[in-house]
Amino acid sequence: MVIGLACLLAVTAATALVTSRSEQPAAPSSPPASTHSTTSDAKEPVAEGGPVRRPPLISDPLAFARVAAEMLWSYDTRSTSHEQQLVGMKAWMTQESEYSDWASISAQVPDPILWGRMADQQQHATAAITEAHYPAAFKQALADEPAAITEAYIYAVTVTGTQTISWAKGGSGVEDRSVTLAVQCRPSHDCSLVAIAPRVAP
């Protein structure tokens, strides 16, 4: 069963390498020309109603992955500090440390210096999700060994959408986004985030 789980996550990683683009928020030192106009471990938790959206109470992997991707692609350096961004994102993670890959999630946030440069330009981003689906490789692996999912109930979900990035003086741009997430949805529990393109030993 453990081997089966590793296979499921391994195909998640392989699929992500094919489908994912860089997920770090763009941070130009000098904003590009305007195209079209248009939220770690840290010392203190983000208060309710804070700058990063709280994880939803959702038990469906596809629905949760859609909202998680929207969270990952949204930020606002005008009202959110680097520390607050990381704390808000950490709240989405599974509490099962043997599966959690926080490094893959926290890597989506630029370092504090770059975040500061983005804040100087009042950079912020919103996301629109197009669709979410189970990758074919994941579905095949699950069909080959159905019991494997019961080890940790971790699902691979590929999400696509767009990210609109805006900055000072009316600058903005839109980029296509795609990411494969690993989400954990145990029976009778709400889903949580496990990783982006998880790295699983062979």
N, C-alpha and C positions, 0 to 999 in steps of 0.2 A: 504493500500500500504506500509506503514511503517512497519507493522507487517510482510508483505511478504518479504521485504528487510531484516529484522532481521532474518527471517527464512533462507533466502539464505546465509547470512553470517554465521549463526550458523552452517549450514551444512558444510560450508567451514572450520570452525574451527574444527568440528568433523572429517572431512576427513583429515585435516592436522595432527591431533593427531595420526592418524593411519599411514599416509604415510611419515611424515617428520622425518628426523634424525636431530641431532644437527647441526646447520648451522654455529656455530662459527668457525673461522679458527683455526686449530690445532696449539698449541703453546707449544711444548715440551721444558722443561727446558734444557734437554740434548737431542739432536736430536737422534732418533732411528737409528739403523743400516741401511745403504743404501739398498734399495730394487731394484728399477729400476731407471736409470737416466731419466731426463726430464728438481684492482686495489681496526650531533649535531649542533648542532648549534655551530658556531665558529665565530671568529672575521672577517675573510676575506674569500671571495669566492675563489674557485679554478679557476685559469686562464684557458682560452681556451687551449686545448691540455694538460691539467693537468693530474695527475696520475690516477684519477678515470674517467672511460668512461662517457661521457655525455649521458643523456637520448636521445634515438632516436625519430625521428618524425614518429611514428607508430600509426595507429588507430585500429589495429587488436589486441584483447586481447591475443590470443595465441602467436602471433609473439612478442609482447611486453614482455610477461612473460618470454619467452625464453631468451631474451636479458637481462632482469632484473635479472634473476637467474644467468646468466653468470657473471654479474657485482657483485652480492653478493658473489659469490664463488671465485672471483679473487681479489688479492691484492699484493702489493709489498712493504714490509717494507724497502727495500733498498733505495727507492726513494720517499716514501710517508710517511708523518708524521701521527700520530693518528688523529690530527685535520683535516688534508687534506682529510683523508679517510672519516670522518664523513660529512664534507662539500660536498664532491663529491656525497655521497650517498643521502644526503638531497635534492639535485637538482632533484632527481627522484620522489620525493613525490608529491602527490596531494596538491593543494593549498587550498582545501576545508577542513578547520580545523575540521569540525564536523565529518569527515570520516577518516582523517589521523591518523594513529597509528605509529608515529615516534619511539616510545619506542620499538616496536617489531622489527623494522629495525635496529636501532642503537645498540640494544642488540647483534647483530651479530658481532660487533667489540669488541675485547678484551679491557680491561681497559688500560689506558696509560702505567702503569707499565709493564703489560704483553706484550703490543705492543713493548715496549722498549727491552724486553728480546728477542722477535722474531726478532727485527731489529739487535740485537747483533749476531744472527745466520743467518742474511741475508735471512730470510724466505720470500718466495713469492709463489703465487699460480695462476694457470690458470684453466679454466673450459672448458669442452666440453659438450654441451647439446645433450641429446639423443632424447627426445621428450617432448611435452607439450599437455595436454588435459584437458577438463572440467571434473571434478569428476562426477561420476554417481549421487551422492546425490544432487549435484548442478543442474545438468540437470533435475533431477526429480522435484526438488523444483521449478525450473523455468517453467517446463511444467505444474505444478499444479497451478501456479499463474504467468502467463506471464507478467502481468503489473507491477509486483514487481520490475523488473529490471529498469524500467523507473524512479524510485525514485532517484537513484544515479548512475545508469549504472556501477555498480561494479560487476566484474566477478571473479569467483574462477577458478584458473588455477593451475593444478599440473604439475610441471616440474621435470624431472629426468635427470641425467647426471653424470659426473665424475669430480672430482677435483684433480689436480696434485699439490702436495706441494713439494717445493724444498728448500734446505737450504745449508749452507756453506759446503765446502769440498765434494761436489757432492752428498750429501744425497737427497733422494726424495722418494715419495710414492704416490699411487693413491687410492682415496676413492670414493665409490659410493655416490651420493647425490640425495635427493628428497625433494621437498618443495612445499607447496601449498601457492600460493600468491593471494592476493586480488588486482586486478588492476581496475582502473577507466578509462573507454573509452566512454566519452559522444559523441553523434553524432556530426560530423564535428569538433572534437577536437582530438588531439593526446592523447595517453594513458599516465597514470601516476601511480605510485605505491601507494597503500593504506596501506598494512599491510602484515605481515606473520602470518598465523593462527589467524585471528582476533578474539578478545574476544567480544562477543555480549551478552548483558543482555537478559535473557529469556523474 
